[in-house]
Amino acid sequence: WRVKVFKIDASLRQGTRMSIHEVAKLANVSIATVSRTLHNNPRVSPETAARVWQAIRELKYYPNTHARSLASGRSHIVGLIVSDITNPFFPEMVRGFEESASRRGYDTIIASTNYDPSRTATAVRRMIERKVDGVGIMTSEMDQNLIDEMANRDVPMVFLDVAAPSRRISNLRIDYVGGINLAVRHLLELGHRRIGFLSGPFELKSARTRHDAFIECLGGFGIFEDARLVEQGNHRIDGGLAAMQRLLQLDSPPTAVLASNDLTAIGALRGIRNMGLQVPDDISVVGFDDIDLAEFTEPPLTTVRLSRAEIAERALDCLLLNMDFGREGGSEVVIGTNLIVRKSTAPPRRKRRAETGQTITPAKG
């Protein structure tokens, strides 16, 4: 085939806004074909699509997305709200969400709440004002009244461990219990019995869930909780450092610690070093999340992997289903975890020369 090239009148180039009609005329196709090409409709042949795209470039045509939204009833914009954009866990999730949305023809608006429920409410309402087609709320600081308000507005939503599925609302449920169980079992099999826990802020549901999973897991293995071995951090490095230093000041400090997230664990590594101790010779450390930085700490961090790519992909899947088919009710998707063993864990010093790796059987009842 051969593409026809037309000369464009100078007056058109200098001020007249190009429209889909001019594109159709130059490409010698119908307006409907131009629209299908813009939407990547497979019904348009590659040869015809190439001709339309050349006409678009020649005319410097920019589709009127506002008019298209009015016609379709959709903005082709989705919102994504995260807790802390400075935490490496969330940019990795944002990247996956944006890439997935872009592949499906959606733009993304991002908001970060800094773990502040009032900022979450503001972000949600602003997105609704922007007429987003749906919102992914990947944060646990949500007020039930706000959830109810959004449900009444019929806004498709997907949450991370916050809301029960209902009309146009889906939930991603993280298998915290499974992940914590893997970490605790690993430490027990190494020979540790005095295990500390560095929690996130207890006002956050996700932090309480991880803490409760830890206590439940210890009980399942027949180990009684020692409240002195639990310290509260802030899900950041400085909080992990301070919490670890408090644990190390105990008369009988733990031989291993499990952190609520990797940033807390990285702070713990620094706190242990500041006290003149070594990881894992003097104390073992396990994180949670497996952010990209975890394998580059010194020593590389043993951690529970929680796939941000999977969370992002599943969140968008749920959101699109809620937009199209969620009037009868949303869904719940379980996100699994697995343990990544690196160099920050080893048998406790007193067990160093003893045989390790024995099977640990949970206590009955």
C-alpha positions in Angstrom: 0.0 0.0 0.0 1.0 3.6 -0.5 0.3 6.5 1.9 -1.0 9.6 0.2 0.6 12.8 1.4 -1.5 16.0 1.3 -0.4 19.6 1.7 -2.2 21.2 4.6 -3.4 24.7 4.2 -1.2 27.2 6.2 -4.2 28.7 8.0 -5.0 25.2 9.4 -1.4 24.9 10.8 -1.5 28.4 12.3 -4.5 28.4 14.4 -7.3 26.1 13.5 -7.7 23.2 15.9 -7.5 19.9 14.2 -10.4 17.6 14.6 -11.2 14.0 14.0 -12.9 15.0 10.8 -9.7 16.3 9.3 -7.8 13.1 10.3 -10.5 10.9 8.7 -10.4 13.0 5.5 -6.6 12.9 5.2 -6.4 9.2 6.0 -9.3 8.5 3.6 -11.2 6.6 6.3 -14.4 7.0 8.3 -14.5 8.9 11.6 -15.5 5.6 13.3 -12.3 4.0 12.0 -10.2 6.9 13.4 -11.9 6.4 16.8 -11.3 2.6 16.7 -7.6 3.3 15.9 -7.3 5.6 18.9 -8.7 2.9 21.1 -6.4 0.2 19.6 -9.4 -1.7 18.4 -8.3 -5.0 16.8 -10.9 -4.6 14.1 -8.7 -2.0 12.4 -6.1 -3.6 10.1 -2.5 -2.7 10.6 -2.3 -1.0 7.2 -5.3 1.2 8.0 -4.1 2.0 11.5 -0.7 3.0 10.1 -2.4 5.4 7.7 -4.5 6.9 10.5 -1.5 7.4 12.8 0.4 9.1 10.0 -2.4 11.5 9.5 -2.6 12.2 13.2 1.1 13.0 13.3 0.9 15.1 10.1 -2.0 17.2 11.5 -0.7 17.2 15.1 -4.1 16.1 16.2 -4.7 15.7 20.0 -7.9 13.8 20.9 -10.5 15.7 23.0 -10.4 13.4 26.0 -13.1 15.5 27.7 -15.5 15.1 24.9 -14.7 11.4 24.7 -15.4 11.1 28.4 -18.8 12.8 28.0 -19.7 10.4 25.2 -18.5 7.2 27.0 -19.4 8.2 30.6 -15.9 7.4 31.7 -12.8 9.6 32.3 -10.3 6.7 31.7 -8.6 7.9 34.8 -8.1 5.8 37.9 -6.8 6.9 41.3 -4.2 5.2 43.5 -3.7 6.2 47.2 -0.7 4.9 49.2 0.5 5.5 52.7 4.0 6.7 52.3 5.6 7.5 48.9 9.0 7.6 50.6 8.8 4.0 51.7 10.4 1.9 48.8 7.5 -0.6 49.1 5.0 1.9 47.7 6.9 3.4 44.6 7.4 -0.2 43.4 3.7 -0.8 43.8 2.9 2.6 42.0 5.1 1.7 39.1 3.4 -1.6 38.6 -0.1 -0.1 38.9 0.7 2.7 36.5 2.2 0.4 33.9 -0.7 -2.0 34.1 -3.2 0.9 33.9 -1.4 2.4 30.9 -1.5 -0.9 29.0 -5.3 -0.9 29.4 -5.8 2.7 28.3 -6.0 4.4 31.7 -4.1 7.4 33.2 -3.4 7.3 37.0 -3.6 10.0 39.7 -1.4 9.3 42.7 -1.8 10.5 46.3 0.3 9.8 49.4 -1.3 10.1 52.9 1.7 9.9 55.3 -0.5 7.5 57.4 -2.9 10.4 58.1 -6.7 9.4 57.9 -7.7 13.0 57.2 -5.3 13.2 54.2 -6.8 9.9 53.0 -10.3 11.4 53.1 -9.1 14.5 51.3 -7.4 12.5 48.6 -10.4 10.3 48.0 -12.8 13.3 47.7 -10.5 15.1 45.3 -10.3 12.1 43.1 -14.1 11.8 43.1 -14.2 15.5 42.0 -11.9 14.6 39.2 -14.4 12.0 38.0 -12.0 9.1 38.3 -13.5 5.8 37.1 -12.3 4.0 40.3 -9.9 4.2 43.2 -7.3 1.8 44.5 -6.8 2.6 48.2 -3.6 0.8 49.3 -3.5 2.1 52.8 -5.0 0.9 56.1 -5.8 4.3 57.6 -9.4 4.4 56.4 -12.4 5.6 58.3 -15.5 3.4 57.9 -17.7 6.5 57.5 -15.6 7.5 54.4 -15.9 3.9 53.0 -19.7 4.2 53.4 -19.8 7.6 51.8 -17.9 6.3 48.7 -20.1 3.3 48.5 -23.1 5.6 48.4 -21.6 7.5 45.6 -21.2 4.2 43.7 -17.5 4.7 43.1 -15.7 1.4 42.3 -13.0 0.8 44.8 -10.4 -1.8 45.8 -8.8 -1.8 49.3 -5.8 -3.4 50.9 -6.8 -5.3 54.0 -9.5 -2.8 55.0 -13.0 -3.4 53.7 -15.2 -6.5 53.3 -16.3 -7.1 49.6 -19.6 -5.5 48.8 -21.3 -3.7 45.9 -18.5 -2.3 43.7 -15.9 -2.8 46.5 -13.2 -5.4 46.4 -10.5 -6.2 48.9 -6.9 -7.6 48.6 -6.1 -9.7 51.7 -2.5 -10.2 52.6 -1.6 -13.6 54.0 0.2 -12.0 57.0 -0.3 -15.1 59.2 1.3 -17.3 56.6 4.3 -15.0 56.1 4.9 -14.5 59.8 4.6 -18.3 60.3 7.3 -18.9 57.8 9.6 -16.4 59.4 9.0 -17.7 63.0 9.4 -21.3 61.9 12.7 -20.4 60.2 14.1 -18.8 63.4 12.9 -21.7 65.5 14.5 -24.2 63.2 17.8 -22.3 63.6 17.5 -22.8 67.4 16.1 -19.4 68.5 13.6 -19.4 71.3 13.8 -15.8 72.6 12.4 -13.9 69.6 11.6 -10.2 69.6 9.1 -8.3 67.4 9.4 -4.7 66.1 5.9 -3.6 65.4 4.5 -0.7 63.4 2.2 1.9 65.0 -0.6 0.1 66.7 -3.2 2.6 65.4 -2.6 1.1 61.9 -4.7 -2.0 61.2 -1.9 -3.6 59.1 0.5 -3.2 62.0 -1.9 -4.7 64.5 -2.6 -7.6 62.1 1.2 -8.4 61.8 1.6 -8.2 65.6 -1.3 -10.4 66.3 -0.1 -12.9 63.7 3.3 -13.0 65.5 1.7 -13.7 68.9 -0.6 -16.3 67.5 2.3 -18.0 65.7 4.4 -18.2 68.8 1.5 -19.7 70.7 1.1 -22.3 68.0 4.6 -23.4 68.5 4.2 -23.6 72.3 6.1 -20.4 73.1 4.5 -18.0 75.6 4.4 -14.3 74.8 6.9 -12.0 76.6 5.5 -8.5 76.2 8.9 -7.1 76.9 10.1 -8.5 73.6 7.7 -6.4 71.6 8.6 -2.8 70.8 6.6 -0.4 68.7 8.2 1.5 65.8 6.8 3.8 63.1 7.4 1.7 59.9 10.5 3.8 59.2 14.2 3.4 59.6 14.6 5.7 62.6 11.7 4.0 64.4 13.3 0.6 63.8 16.7 1.9 65.2 15.1 3.3 68.3 12.9 0.2 69.0 15.9 -2.1 68.5 18.0 -0.2 70.9 15.3 -0.4 73.6 15.2 -4.2 73.1 19.0 -4.5 73.5 18.8 -2.7 76.8 16.9 -5.6 78.4 18.7 -7.8 80.9 17.9 -10.7 78.6 17.6 -9.4 75.1 16.3 -11.5 72.2 18.6 -13.7 70.1 16.5 -12.8 67.0 14.0 -10.2 66.0 11.2 -10.1 63.4 10.4 -6.6 62.0 7.0 -5.5 60.8 8.5 -4.2 57.6 11.9 -4.0 55.9 12.6 -0.3 56.7 12.1 -1.2 60.4 14.5 -4.1 59.9 17.1 -1.9 58.3 16.9 0.5 61.3 17.3 -2.6 63.5 20.5 -3.5 61.7 21.9 0.0 62.4 20.8 -0.2 66.1 22.6 -3.5 66.6 25.8 -2.2 65.0 25.6 0.9 67.1 25.7 -1.3 70.2 28.9 -3.0 69.0 27.1 -6.2 68.0 27.0 -8.1 64.8 24.3 -9.6 62.6 23.8 -12.6 62.6 26.6 -13.6 64.9 25.0 -11.9 68.0 21.4 -11.5 66.8 19.4 -12.5 63.8 17.1 -10.1 61.9 14.1 -10.8 59.6 12.2 -8.2 57.7 8.8 -8.2 55.9 8.0 -7.0 52.4 11.3 -7.7 50.5 11.8 -4.2 49.1 14.5 -4.0 46.4 16.9 -2.5 48.9 16.7 -5.6 51.2 19.3 -7.7 49.3 21.8 -4.9 49.3 21.9 -4.3 53.1 24.9 -5.5 55.1 24.4 -8.3 55.6 21.7 -9.0 53.0 18.3 -9.2 54.8 16.3 -12.3 55.3 12.7 -11.2 54.8 9.1 -12.2 53.9 8.4 -11.4 50.3 5.2 -9.6 49.5 5.0 -9.0 45.7 4.2 -5.4 44.9 3.8 -6.3 41.2 1.1 -8.9 42.1 -0.7 -6.4 44.4 -0.7 -3.7 41.7 -1.9 -6.1 39.0 -4.6 -7.7 41.2 -5.8 -4.2 42.4 -6.3 -3.0 38.9 -8.0 -6.3 37.8 -10.5 -5.9 40.7 -11.0 -2.2 39.9 -11.9 -2.9 36.3 -14.2 -5.7 37.2 -16.0 -3.5 39.7 -16.4 -0.8 37.0 -18.0 -3.3 34.6 -19.6 -6.0 36.7 -19.4 -5.0 40.3 -23.0 -3.9 40.8 -23.8 -7.3 42.4 -20.7 -7.3 44.7 -17.0 -7.1 44.6 -14.4 -9.9 45.3 -11.7 -10.7 47.7 -8.2 -11.8 46.4 -5.6 -13.3 48.7 -2.0 -12.2 48.2 0.4 -14.9 49.2 3.9 -14.5 50.8 7.1 -16.5 50.9 10.3 -16.4 52.9 13.6 -15.2 51.3 16.5 -16.4 53.3 19.7 -14.3 53.0 22.6 -13.6 55.4 21.0 -11.9 58.3 19.9 -15.0 60.1 21.9 -17.8 61.7 21.7 -20.1 64.8 22.1 -18.3 68.1 25.7 -18.2 69.4 25.0 -20.9 72.1 23.6 -23.2 69.5 26.3 -22.4 66.9 28.0 -25.8 67.3 24.9 -27.8 67.9 23.0 -29.6 65.3 20.3 -27.3 63.8 17.6 -27.6 61.3 15.4 -30.0 63.2 11.7 -30.0 62.4 9.5 -27.9 64.7 6.1 -29.2 65.4 3.3 -26.8 66.4 1.8 -27.4 69.9 -1.5 -29.2 69.8 -4.6 -27.3 70.8 
